[in-house]
């Protein structure tokens, strides 16, 4: 039976597609005791979204996007049928699709797996636990049964598909000037877990919408354990404070460490870092001056350059670890 497509049920502005990581919505459904459908791209030839991109669909909402608006209303309808009968479906859009009335403008092909996830599913609880402890999680599923375990590259599963969930990207900004504020605020807009740190800093502004820590201790990152998904942007403009923070940051596992400042200050700072005991490999991790070289001048332009450099850094690191690492769906099922 072909589902009737009611485009009036979808907004013209796909604001829910601004969310790329579906875990907050998955965990929200868990907390509300709601069953949801999870749609995942398991194969793609063309199109704006990569393999591993997802949508979450509940009885009255949906989040995420898989094609930029071409197929989302239809996916929602199928997803709600999966929620109702529990039967997973593999959907094909574009070339070779049985849905001849739905075409992808890019001329490509997208294949999706749609599965029902209930709030008492153990894999969902395990995904939350691994997310909260900032561990790389591997979600394995055959559409009906699933598990979520810490990812071990040495182990290969035999599920229909396996998708990786990395810890949420974090950004710690150290400083108080407009450049620090712009970098931190843009990090929040991008969706990163952002905190602002200021050694002996002022009282927090009522406009702050992020954690703020005006530490008076020498090391302003003492409550954080940086990992490869943590970026640290230093913008104190005080060479003593810069040195203290950078020694800590460069000795940590932070995936990105950058310093805002003039090129004239860099040689002196590098020498101070060597005298502090950092080796060449540790010092070589420092991005200074911070940000991509786009001739940025204003605080917001600098923030864009910094955010872009952070994105480029962790995308490069994750290039050999795609979101979807296995997919072996053998039969296409449509309603």
N, C-alpha and C positions, 0 to 999 in steps of 0.2 A: 504494500500500500504506500503510495507516494504521499508524503506530508504536504499539506497546503501551506504555501509560503505567505505569511502575513507581514509585509514590510512595514505596516503601520505600527507594529508592536516594537519597532526599533527606532531609536532616535537618529536624526540625521547627523548629529555630532557625536562621534564615537568616543566620548570622554572616558568611558570605562576601558577603552583600549590604551589609555596612557599608562596603565599598570602592566608592567612586564612580568614581574614575579608574582605568581599566583598563591604563594604560601600564606600571606596575610588573609586572603579570602578563604582559603581552605581551613585555616585555623579559626577564622570567624564563624564558619559554618559548624565546625566542631563545637565551639563554645555555645552556639545557639541550638545545638542538638539537631541540626539540619542535614539531611542527605543532599549530596550535590553530584553533579556529573563533571568529570574531568576530560576535556578533549585535548589531545596532544598530536602535533604534527609528527608523524613517524617516517614520512618520506616526502620530498619536495623536489620539483624540477622547475625552477623559476619562482616568482612570487617574492613579496617583500619580507616574509617572515622565515626564520631558520627552522630546520628540523629541531624539535624539542620545544617549540613555542606552544603555549597552552591557553585554554580558556577554562574558567570555572562557571558553571551554570547551576543556579538554585531554582526553586519553584517560582521566584518572582524577580530574580536579578541575574545578571551575567557580567563577567569581567574578562578582560583580555581581548586580543584580536589575532586572527590567523591569516587574514588576507587583505587587510586594509578596508574591509566593509563589503567585500563581494559575496562572501558566503556566511558571515556571522549569523544573520537571522535564521538561515536554514539549519546551521549547526545547533543553535539554541533549541529549535523545535525537535530535532533528533535527540539532543541531550535530555530533554524532558521526557521523551519516550523511554530512553534508557533508564532514567530515574524511576519511571513507573513500572517497567517490567523486569529490570535488572539484567537485561541481555545486552552485552557489549556490542558495539557496532564499529565496523571499519568503513569509513566514508571516503569516497574519491571524488574530487572536483577537478574540472579541467579535462585534459586529454584522457580519453578512455572512461570518462564518468558516465554512469547511467542517467545522470541528471542533465539531459541535453538542453534544458531551458536555463541552465546556469553556466555561464562562461566566465573564465578568468581573463581579465583584460590583458594580463601579461602573456597569455597563451601557454601557460605552464600546466603543471599538475601538482595537486596537493592531496596527500593521503593522511587521514586522521584515525586515531583510535579513541573512541568515546567509551568511558567506563563509569559505573556508578560507585560512589564512595560513601559509606555510611559513617555517622559520627563515632560509632564504636569500633571502627576499623583499626586494628592494631598498627598497621603501617602508618596511618595518619598520626597516631600518638608517637610512634618512633621518629617520624619526620620532625615533629615539633621538638622532641627531646634532642635530636641531633642538631637542629637549627639553633636551639637555645644554648647549646654547648659549643657552637661554632665548629662543627665537624662536617666534612664533605659527606653528603648523604647520597645513597644509591637507591632509587625507587624502582623496584622490579614488579612487573605485572603481566598477567596474561589476559587482562580485561575483567576477569572474575575474581581472581585471588592475587593478592599482592603482599609485598613485604618491603620494608625500608631498613637498610643496614648501613653501617659505615663503609665508605667506598674503599675497596682494596684493588688496585690495578692488577694485582697478581691473580685475582679470582675472576672467573668468567661465569656469569649466570646462564641459565637456559630458559629465561622467561621470554614472553613475546616481545617485551621491550624493557629497557632500563634507561632511566633518566637520572642525571646528576643534579643535585641541588647544592650549590656552594653556599658558605656562610654569607650573610648580608654584608654588602660593602659598607665599611665604616670610614669616616673622615674626621680626624682630629685636627682642628685649626688652633694654632698657638699665636696669640696676638690680640691687639685691641684696635688697630687702625681701620680705616674704611676698606682697605684691601682684604684684611682678615675677615671683616664682617661680610663683604661681598662673596668671598670664597665659601664661607660657612653657609650663607643663605642660599647660594646656588647649589651647594651640596644637598641641602634639604629639598630643593625643588627637583633635583635629579632623582631623589628617592633614597639617598644614602643615610645611614645612621650617623648623624653629624653632632659633634660636640665642640664647644668653644672653650679654650683654656687661656688663662691670662695670668702669668706670674705676678702676684701682688696687684691684680687688676682692680678696676672700679666695680662699684655695685652693678648688678645686672640691670639692663635696660628693660622697661616694660614691653618693648617691642620684640624681645627675644622670643623665639619659638623653638628653642633647642636647649639641650643641657648646657649650662655655663658653670665653669669652675674657676673662681678667682683665687687660685692657690697661692699660698705664701711660702710653701716649701720650695727648695731649690729645683726639684724635678716635678713639673706640672702634669705628668702622665702616670703618676704612681698607681691610679686605680684602673689602669687599662693594661691588658696583655696583648700587644699588637701581634697580628698574624699576617699572612700574605694577602688577606682581604682588608687590610687596614692601611689607609693613606694618612700621612702626617704632613701637614703644611705649616711651616714655621715662618712667622712674620712679626717678630718682636722688635726688630730694628735695634736691638741692644746686643752687641757682640758677646757679652758675657752670658746673657740669657740664651742667645742662639746656641752658643757652645754647649751649655748644660743640657738643653733639650736635644740637640742633635747627637750628642754622645749617647744618650739613652736610646734615641730613636734608631740610630744606625747600628746599635748593638742588638736591637730587637729583630723580630721576624717580619716587621712591617713590609708590605709589598711595595710601598712608595714612600719616599721621604724627600721633601722639597723645601728649599729656602728662598724666601722672597727678599730681594735686596739687589744692590748694584753689583756689577761685575768687578768693580774696583775692590770691593770688600772680600771677594771670594778667596784670593790667594792667602790673605792673612788668616781667614777663618780656617782654611784647610790646614795651615801650619799649626794652628792651635789645636785642631782635632788630632793631628799626629802626636803632638805633645801630650794630649790627653790619653794616648794609648791605642787609638784606633789604627788598624792596619789599612793597607791600600785597598783591599777588597771591600772593607766596610765603608771607607771614604768614597770609593767608586760608586756606591749606591746613591749618593747624594745628587739630586737634581738642583743645580744652582747656576744661574738664576732659575727660578721655578717657572713652569709653564711652557707650552709650545711657542716657538719663536714667530709670533704673528704680529709683532710690533704693537702689542697691547699697551695702552696708556691709562685709561680710566680704571677705577676699581672693578667695574663689571666686566670690562674687556679682559683684565688680568684674571678675573675669576673664570671666565670662559676658557682662557688659555690653560689654566691650572686644571680645571675639570677635564678638558680634552686630553691633557697629558696623563692624568690618572686613568682615564678610560683606555687610552692607547696602551698604557703599561699593563693593566690587568687583562686586557683582551689579548695582548701578545703572549702573556704567561699562560692563558687558557686556550691558546690556539690548538694545542695538541690534545685538548680534553673537551670535546664537544658536549653540548647539553645532553643529547641523546646518543648513547654509546652502543646501543644494540636495538635492532628492530627486525622482527621476523614474523610478521603477520602474513598468513598464507591465504586467507579467504576474505573476500569483501562481502560484508553483510549490510543491507540497506533495508529500511522499513518500507 
